[in-house]
Amino acid sequence: MTKEQKPDASPVPSEAPKKSSRQAKTDPAMIPREELLAITLIGQREKLCRDDITAMMLAGEESLRMLIREPSSKLINFIKANLLDEDYILSYIPRFEMPKADFESQVLREMRIVLRENFDRIAEKTRDELLPWSEFEAFYQTLENFEYPHKDKLLEFIKYFFLDHIVNPELLMMNYMAFKEHLLSTRPPG
């Protein structure tokens, strides 16, 4: 006679909730949030919607490098893991607003007026076309003689208008030459 196997008397463990296939694709710790946030700066400046950004990310490495010059392996792996689920990638791209054209014109005009007193210091800072954003930020905090109710907001607008490219989330490059030329464009002679 064969001995019947008795079921184990230990309690049945409760089943862990099953993850959807979408959730299982990417470990939340592996989502490149900083890079996706940085990419939205380019999207804003270039008037790209989140769908356009997602499409560029999925179009291949050359298109991705137009958004961020040195994508991390974390970002590349995130994209590869979700190649067939554009909506999942889109869900992690932060939402952003694109300023209207008349608002942009107003801010650019105010920027020239507000920073006029500091033009000599700005012009002497460097002759280089590009400047790391962190270096400009530190320099901007030393500027004096200008009254603007929201100095931090003006800094964000400068980033919006004069960001040249993103090397990686820690290294953003601004077009300092374009910034100087913009300030000079309405400077009175003499």
Stockholm file with secondary structure:
# STOCKHOLM 1.0

chainA/1-190         MTKEQKPDASPVPSEAPKKSSRQAKTDPAMIPREELLAITLIGQREKLCRDDITAMMLAGEESLRMLIREPSSKLINFIKANLLDEDYILSYIPRFEMPKADFESQVLREMRIVLRENFDRIAEKTRDELLPWSEFEAFYQTLENFEYPHKDKLLEFIKYFFLDHIVNPELLMMNYMAFKEHLLSTRPPG
#=GR chainA/1-190 SS CCCCCCCCCSCCCCCCCCCCHHHHHSCGGGCCHHHHHHHHHHHHHTTCCHHHHHHHHHTCHHHHHHHCSSCCHHHHHHHHHTTTCHHHHHHTSCCCCCCCHHHHHHHHHHHHHHHGGGHHHHHHHCSCSEEEHHHHHHHHHHCCSCCCTTHHHHHHHHHHHHEEEEEETTEEEEEHHHHHHHHHTTCCCC
#=GC SS_cons         CCCCCCCCCSCCCCCCCCCCHHHHHSCGGGCCHHHHHHHHHHHHHTTCCHHHHHHHHHTCHHHHHHHCSSCCHHHHHHHHHTTTCHHHHHHTSCCCCCCCHHHHHHHHHHHHHHHGGGHHHHHHHCSCSEEEHHHHHHHHHHCCSCCCTTHHHHHHHHHHHHEEEEEETTEEEEEHHHHHHHHHTTCCCC
//
